[in-house]
Amino acid sequence: MRRQLQTFDPREEYARSPEYAEVVATLNAGIDPSVQLPPPPTSEYATSLGRQMILCIRRAFLNKFRQPQQIRAFILMYIVMGLIIGSLYWQLDDTQLGARNRVALVYFSTIFAALGAFAAVPGVVLSRATYYREKPSFLRPFAFFVAQSLSEVPFTCIATWCYSVVIYFMAGLNLADYGLRVVLFAFVYSFASVLAVAFAQMVAVLSPSQESASTTVGVSLSILSLFAGFIIPKLSIEWYWRWLHYLSIFKYPLEALSINEMLGETFGCPDGQGALSVATSNYTFVVRTQSKLSTLIDTRARTLGTTEVQSTNTRLLVRSFQPYCPISSGTQFIAMQFDMNQDWKHFWMDVGAMGILYTFMLIVTYIGVRFVNHMRR
């Protein structure tokens, strides 16, 4: 006998289930007025600002860690440049040339810190697509801004501290105050690098594309480095351009690092290296014989140093010279040659000015994140 097949109807089975009976009883009973309804939403976002900041920061760091080759190349670049510049300025001495090379080393290091900021431009531009997609209903602008600003700081500080340690001991820079100068150098140099990264991120947020952002950052940094006060000292800059000197992101770390290096340093002219001959006195003598002339020249040469003799008949003009070292102290050098300040008070004022510039750039970056939209669809 052929077995009769039975069809399965899911609707009938659900109608006979206890779950269906429970749902029908709940609907027939209606809504209990004593039950407190949940409060209406107070924000257009489903999660709080703190929760979104944590998630955005975590995602930003994950994006960085997913590029290990880029991180290693970035840190290795600073170490290699530290070795190259350190070998170029190997163990600077306390001569006149050594004084100039110390400030030159500080300037080139500051410029190189700014060049490392170019690596921050692609990250900002590439992450904007995700932000524009999630911004209307899901992602808060402030959370995205904080994540982008913080994601570059640890890697920049690690790279710049490596560079600072390498360059400081290879160049034989100032180790006064029980090594505190090394820490201050690394701190200011790292702050200068973070400031340059903030500048690059600000430009990237306001620029429509990665190409335009990179071009703007490069041209701007070149102009600002020109007005830092090393190539052209402050008082040599025309008055109508001097405002750009105070806006330069290189001016304040250059002066702070120069104070940290040159304060308390003394310089000399060993074996007359770098010394200038300065006329100290002129004498006119009347002599009658050649022997007296030779004796007089020898005596004046021993007592007055270098002499220049001009004779006319019986009259003898003796002009004496003394060697003079133009640079005797580090603070005198940066004050006379570069119109820089030279005490710890202005060192911390420079650090404070860097903080003000950094805060300003963060504010402009947030305004750009909040109100500027380069996606056109």
C-alpha positions as a printed NumPy array, in Angstrom:
array([[  0.   ,   0.   ,   0.   ],
       [  1.353,   3.343,  -0.96 ],
       [  1.919,   5.613,   2.067],
       [ -0.046,   8.829,   1.907],
       [  2.212,  11.926,   2.14 ],
       [  1.175,  14.674,   4.561],
       [  1.898,  18.329,   3.706],
       [  3.394,  20.703,   6.287],
       [  1.791,  24.125,   6.69 ],
       [  4.009,  26.446,   8.843],
       [  1.12 ,  28.862,   9.443],
       [ -1.075,  26.198,  10.997],
       [  1.774,  24.893,  13.088],
       [  2.559,  28.397,  14.423],
       [ -1.155,  28.998,  15.15 ],
       [ -1.191,  25.879,  17.344],
       [  2.05 ,  26.86 ,  19.18 ],
       [  2.109,  28.362,  22.717],
       [  4.103,  31.326,  21.456],
       [  1.212,  32.336,  19.202],
       [ -1.214,  32.078,  22.077],
       [  1.036,  34.289,  24.234],
       [  1.28 ,  36.953,  21.551],
       [ -2.506,  36.998,  21.026],
       [ -3.096,  37.316,  24.771],
       [ -0.631,  40.217,  25.005],
       [ -2.236,  42.069,  22.114],
       [ -5.747,  41.563,  23.497],
       [ -4.674,  42.839,  26.887],
       [ -3.396,  46.09 ,  25.38 ],
       [ -0.687,  48.419,  26.747],
       [ -0.555,  48.739,  30.504],
       [ -0.626,  52.473,  31.318],
       [  1.465,  51.863,  34.418],
       [  4.426,  50.763,  32.318],
       [  6.943,  53.613,  31.915],
       [  7.878,  54.268,  28.312],
       [ 11.536,  54.86 ,  27.406],
       [ 12.522,  58.537,  27.13 ],
       [ 12.596,  60.033,  23.65 ],
       [ 16.055,  60.264,  22.011],
       [ 17.988,  63.441,  22.794],
       [ 20.585,  63.074,  20.019],
       [ 20.581,  62.125,  16.397],
       [ 23.38 ,  59.625,  17.107],
       [ 22.828,  56.172,  18.547],
       [ 25.938,  56.2  ,  20.777],
       [ 27.513,  58.777,  23.061],
       [ 30.437,  61.018,  22.163],
       [ 32.821,  59.162,  24.462],
       [ 31.927,  55.806,  22.956],
       [ 32.393,  57.121,  19.429],
       [ 35.767,  58.666,  20.336],
       [ 36.988,  55.333,  21.705],
       [ 35.833,  53.465,  18.612],
       [ 37.256,  56.05 ,  16.194],
       [ 40.62 ,  56.163,  17.958],
       [ 40.764,  52.37 ,  17.969],
       [ 39.966,  52.264,  14.265],
       [ 42.529,  54.964,  13.444],
       [ 45.293,  53.091,  15.258],
       [ 44.235,  49.809,  13.654],
       [ 44.563,  51.447,  10.253],
       [ 48.075,  52.541,  11.182],
       [ 49.088,  49.132,  12.524],
       [ 47.791,  47.483,   9.352],
       [ 50.592,  49.294,   7.525],
       [ 53.686,  47.972,   9.357],
       [ 55.98 ,  48.604,   6.423],
       [ 55.045,  52.271,   6.358],
       [ 55.629,  52.585,  10.114],
       [ 59.029,  50.896,   9.92 ],
       [ 60.04 ,  53.011,   6.931],
       [ 58.991,  56.202,   8.74 ],
       [ 61.022,  55.423,  11.869],
       [ 63.96 ,  54.108,   9.853],
       [ 64.006,  57.328,   7.827],
       [ 64.611,  59.376,  10.983],
       [ 67.307,  57.019,  12.238],
       [ 69.157,  57.   ,   8.907],
       [ 68.968,  60.791,   8.613],
       [ 70.226,  61.062,  12.178],
       [ 73.234,  58.909,  11.283],
       [ 73.92 ,  60.927,   8.122],
       [ 73.651,  64.349,   9.768],
       [ 75.463,  63.116,  12.863],
       [ 78.394,  61.938,  10.758],
       [ 78.358,  65.255,   8.872],
       [ 78.545,  67.231,  12.144],
       [ 80.658,  64.668,  14.004],
       [ 81.818,  65.784,  17.483],
       [ 81.585,  69.544,  17.082],
       [ 84.349,  71.433,  18.891],
       [ 84.362,  74.78 ,  20.701],
       [ 85.993,  76.764,  17.919],
       [ 84.442,  79.605,  15.97 ],
       [ 83.388,  77.212,  13.228],
       [ 81.93 ,  74.839,  15.806],
       [ 79.667,  77.58 ,  17.12 ],
       [ 78.213,  78.239,  13.679],
       [ 77.813,  74.546,  12.943],
       [ 75.809,  73.965,  16.115],
       [ 73.131,  76.445,  15.091],
       [ 73.209,  75.124,  11.52 ],
       [ 72.642,  71.594,  12.851],
       [ 69.626,  72.784,  14.837],
       [ 68.181,  74.515,  11.777],
       [ 68.581,  71.554,   9.432],
       [ 67.117,  69.211,  12.046],
       [ 64.065,  71.441,  12.41 ],
       [ 63.546,  71.544,   8.651],
       [ 63.843,  67.767,   8.419],
       [ 61.192,  67.358,  11.141],
       [ 58.776,  69.327,   8.988],
       [ 59.511,  67.217,   5.929],
       [ 58.339,  64.153,   7.836],
       [ 54.897,  65.747,   8.101],
       [ 54.171,  64.882,   4.462],
       [ 53.399,  61.322,   5.574],
       [ 50.287,  62.57 ,   7.394],
       [ 48.58 ,  63.92 ,   4.269],
       [ 47.481,  60.612,   2.621],
       [ 45.931,  59.268,   5.828],
       [ 43.631,  62.267,   6.214],
       [ 42.573,  62.334,   2.573],
       [ 41.909,  58.59 ,   2.309],
       [ 39.859,  58.407,   5.515],
       [ 37.516,  61.182,   4.406],
       [ 35.446,  58.867,   2.214],
       [ 34.425,  56.768,   5.222],
       [ 33.754,  59.876,   7.264],
       [ 31.551,  61.467,   4.604],
       [ 29.545,  58.263,   4.323],
       [ 28.955,  57.869,   8.065],
       [ 28.762,  61.531,   9.05 ],
       [ 25.05 ,  62.29 ,   8.417],
       [ 23.594,  59.808,  10.918],
       [ 26.307,  57.773,  12.591],
       [ 29.684,  59.492,  13.11 ],
       [ 30.256,  62.666,  15.089],
       [ 32.758,  65.13 ,  13.502],
       [ 34.531,  65.701,  16.812],
       [ 35.173,  61.971,  17.299],
       [ 36.672,  61.685,  13.811],
       [ 38.779,  64.818,  14.396],
       [ 40.216,  63.538,  17.685],
       [ 41.053,  60.155,  16.175],
       [ 42.864,  61.684,  13.196],
       [ 44.801,  64.131,  15.377],
       [ 45.976,  61.508,  17.873],
       [ 46.796,  58.682,  15.473],
       [ 49.996,  60.324,  14.205],
       [ 51.381,  61.537,  17.541],
       [ 52.888,  58.313,  19.024],
       [ 54.72 ,  57.294,  15.858],
       [ 56.018,  60.823,  15.321],
       [ 57.32 ,  61.014,  18.89 ],
       [ 59.047,  57.623,  18.645],
       [ 60.79 ,  58.565,  15.4  ],
       [ 61.886,  62.014,  16.589],
       [ 63.195,  60.719,  19.924],
       [ 65.3  ,  58.161,  18.046],
       [ 66.637,  60.923,  15.821],
       [ 67.346,  63.202,  18.796],
       [ 69.357,  60.607,  20.703],
       [ 71.398,  59.651,  17.634],
       [ 72.156,  63.201,  16.551],
       [ 72.852,  64.525,  20.039],
       [ 75.644,  62.12 ,  20.945],
       [ 77.151,  61.835,  17.476],
       [ 77.455,  65.618,  17.174],
       [ 78.691,  66.003,  20.762],
       [ 76.092,  68.592,  21.73 ],
       [ 75.676,  70.25 ,  25.121],
       [ 75.455,  67.74 ,  28.   ],
       [ 75.158,  70.312,  30.799],
       [ 72.686,  70.095,  33.691],
       [ 73.304,  66.357,  34.195],
       [ 71.98 ,  65.439,  30.772],
       [ 68.767,  67.439,  31.088],
       [ 69.642,  69.247,  27.857],
       [ 69.234,  65.955,  25.953],
       [ 65.688,  65.525,  27.281],
       [ 64.785,  69.136,  26.502],
       [ 66.182,  68.809,  22.979],
       [ 64.137,  65.647,  22.323],
       [ 61.017,  67.199,  23.847],
       [ 61.146,  70.405,  21.792],
       [ 62.116,  68.532,  18.637],
       [ 59.215,  66.087,  19.042],
       [ 56.856,  68.992,  19.698],
       [ 58.116,  70.699,  16.526],
       [ 57.43 ,  67.52 ,  14.533],
       [ 53.92 ,  67.174,  15.984],
       [ 53.315,  70.843,  15.162],
       [ 54.363,  70.241,  11.555],
       [ 52.061,  67.186,  11.376],
       [ 49.17 ,  69.294,  12.675],
       [ 49.898,  71.863,   9.968],
       [ 49.887,  69.154,   7.286],
       [ 46.607,  67.705,   8.603],
       [ 45.021,  71.153,   8.646],
       [ 45.965,  71.734,   5.015],
       [ 44.805,  68.217,   4.042],
       [ 41.376,  68.748,   5.609],
       [ 40.892,  72.017,   3.733],
       [ 42.247,  70.747,   0.392],
       [ 40.054,  68.986,  -2.173],
       [ 42.614,  66.321,  -3.116],
       [ 45.817,  64.696,  -1.966],
       [ 47.825,  66.294,  -4.782],
       [ 46.71 ,  69.824,  -3.92 ],
       [ 47.323,  69.194,  -0.205],
       [ 50.867,  67.923,  -0.779],
       [ 51.667,  70.865,  -3.051],
       [ 50.293,  73.404,  -0.575],
       [ 52.175,  71.852,   2.345],
       [ 55.449,  71.81 ,   0.414],
       [ 55.224,  75.409,  -0.773],
       [ 54.06 ,  76.683,   2.633],
       [ 56.854,  74.942,   4.54 ],
       [ 59.443,  76.287,   2.106],
       [ 58.23 ,  79.844,   2.625],
       [ 58.005,  79.47 ,   6.409],
       [ 61.531,  78.033,   6.601],
       [ 62.829,  81.095,   4.772],
       [ 61.459,  83.34 ,   7.538],
       [ 62.612,  81.164,  10.456],
       [ 65.439,  83.573,  11.321],
       [ 68.453,  81.484,  10.27 ],
       [ 68.885,  82.246,   6.577],
       [ 67.73 ,  85.834,   7.097],
       [ 68.03 ,  87.135,  10.699],
       [ 64.979,  88.8  ,  12.159],
       [ 66.242,  92.378,  11.994],
       [ 67.339,  91.87 ,   8.386],
       [ 63.805,  90.981,   7.294],
       [ 61.927,  93.922,   5.844],
       [ 59.305,  95.302,   8.189],
       [ 56.406,  94.451,   5.871],
       [ 57.442,  90.745,   5.929],
       [ 58.388,  90.497,   9.61 ],
       [ 54.892,  89.343,  10.63 ],
       [ 55.552,  86.142,   8.685],
       [ 58.618,  85.556,  10.843],
       [ 56.413,  85.382,  13.95 ],
       [ 53.93 ,  83.065,  12.216],
       [ 56.63 ,  80.647,  11.058],
       [ 56.37 ,  77.241,  12.727],
       [ 60.186,  77.011,  12.475],
       [ 60.993,  80.225,  14.346],
       [ 60.119,  79.034,  17.847],
       [ 61.702,  75.536,  17.844],
       [ 64.816,  76.992,  16.178],
       [ 65.241,  79.587,  18.911],
       [ 64.347,  77.186,  21.75 ],
       [ 66.776,  74.502,  20.548],
       [ 69.496,  77.121,  19.98 ],
       [ 69.084,  78.409,  23.534],
       [ 69.173,  74.864,  24.877],
       [ 72.414,  74.187,  23.   ],
       [ 74.294,  77.498,  23.257],
       [ 73.427,  78.673,  26.779],
       [ 76.542,  78.258,  28.936],
       [ 78.83 ,  77.275,  26.047],
       [ 82.139,  79.123,  25.567],
       [ 84.157,  79.254,  22.371],
       [ 87.719,  80.215,  21.56 ],
       [ 90.333,  80.42 ,  18.816],
       [ 92.916,  77.66 ,  19.41 ],
       [ 96.083,  78.283,  17.385],
       [ 94.479,  81.408,  15.985],
       [ 91.754,  79.519,  14.113],
       [ 88.938,  81.908,  13.265],
       [ 90.622,  84.854,  14.977],
       [ 90.492,  88.341,  13.528],
       [ 93.42 ,  90.769,  13.527],
       [ 92.405,  94.033,  15.15 ],
       [ 94.568,  97.179,  15.073],
       [ 95.272,  98.243,  18.653],
       [ 97.69 , 101.18 ,  18.34 ],
       [ 99.78 , 103.308,  15.963],
       [103.25 , 104.642,  16.772],
       [105.515, 107.037,  14.846],
       [109.269, 107.012,  15.571],
       [112.213, 109.01 ,  14.26 ],
       [115.339, 106.839,  13.796],
       [118.789, 107.645,  12.486],
       [120.346, 104.257,  11.747],
       [119.176, 100.969,  10.248],
       [120.282,  98.987,  13.336],
       [118.056, 101.029,  15.596],
       [115.212, 100.459,  13.137],
       [115.616,  96.661,  13.312],
       [115.875,  96.661,  17.122],
       [112.763,  98.804,  17.407],
       [110.768,  96.531,  15.112],
       [111.758,  93.421,  17.076],
       [110.856,  95.053,  20.396],
       [107.476,  96.212,  19.199],
       [106.717,  92.817,  17.669],
       [107.337,  91.096,  21.02 ],
       [105.292,  93.549,  23.082],
       [102.478,  94.411,  20.712],
       [102.036,  91.227,  18.697],
       [101.763,  91.443,  14.921],
       [103.152,  94.665,  13.52 ],
       [102.898,  96.481,  10.237],
       [105.84 ,  98.766,   9.437],
       [105.844, 101.68 ,   7.029],
       [109.011, 103.797,   6.796],
       [109.646, 107.07 ,   5.031],
       [113.192, 108.375,   5.238],
       [113.85 , 108.733,   8.975],
       [110.242, 108.368,  10.105],
       [108.893, 104.951,  11.056],
       [105.144, 104.162,  11.405],
       [104.478, 101.04 ,  13.467],
       [100.896,  99.7  ,  13.575],
       [100.267,  96.821,  15.997],
       [ 97.575,  94.132,  15.749],
       [ 96.119,  91.691,  18.265],
       [ 94.146,  88.495,  17.538],
       [ 90.502,  88.747,  18.502],
       [ 87.929,  85.919,  18.818],
       [ 84.559,  87.264,  17.639],
       [ 82.6  ,  84.481,  19.379],
       [ 83.314,  83.976,  23.055],
       [ 79.967,  82.658,  24.33 ],
       [ 77.065,  80.823,  22.773],
       [ 74.403,  83.269,  23.89 ],
       [ 76.424,  86.173,  22.513],
       [ 76.671,  84.386,  19.169],
       [ 72.938,  83.708,  18.695],
       [ 72.112,  87.239,  19.853],
       [ 74.593,  88.983,  17.552],
       [ 74.319,  86.761,  14.477],
       [ 70.64 ,  85.733,  14.475],
       [ 68.888,  88.292,  16.719],
       [ 67.675,  85.489,  19.   ],
       [ 66.849,  85.617,  22.682],
       [ 69.243,  83.797,  24.979],
       [ 67.76 ,  82.789,  28.348],
       [ 65.513,  80.086,  29.821],
       [ 62.595,  82.482,  30.118],
       [ 62.421,  82.876,  26.346],
       [ 63.013,  79.142,  25.911],
       [ 59.72 ,  78.399,  27.684],
       [ 58.051,  81.323,  25.92 ],
       [ 58.974,  79.669,  22.625],
       [ 57.483,  76.388,  23.83 ],
       [ 54.315,  78.269,  24.822],
       [ 54.155,  79.92 ,  21.397],
       [ 54.408,  76.484,  19.798],
       [ 51.482,  75.39 ,  21.975],
       [ 49.41 ,  78.367,  20.826],
       [ 50.136,  77.589,  17.16 ],
       [ 49.271,  73.934,  17.742],
       [ 45.954,  74.855,  19.371],
       [ 45.113,  77.214,  16.518],
       [ 45.804,  74.508,  13.928],
       [ 43.646,  72.008,  15.815],
       [ 40.756,  74.489,  15.893],
       [ 41.028,  75.178,  12.158],
       [ 41.249,  71.428,  11.485],
       [ 38.072,  70.765,  13.471],
       [ 36.243,  73.567,  11.654],
       [ 37.308,  72.002,   8.364],
       [ 36.13 ,  68.551,   9.473],
       [ 32.84 ,  69.967,  10.707],
       [ 31.859,  72.227,   7.835],
       [ 33.985,  71.44 ,   4.748],
       [ 32.804,  68.641,   2.463],
       [ 34.797,  67.852,  -0.661],
       [ 32.591,  64.98 ,  -1.817],
       [ 30.332,  66.024,  -4.653],
       [ 27.736,  63.488,  -5.832]])
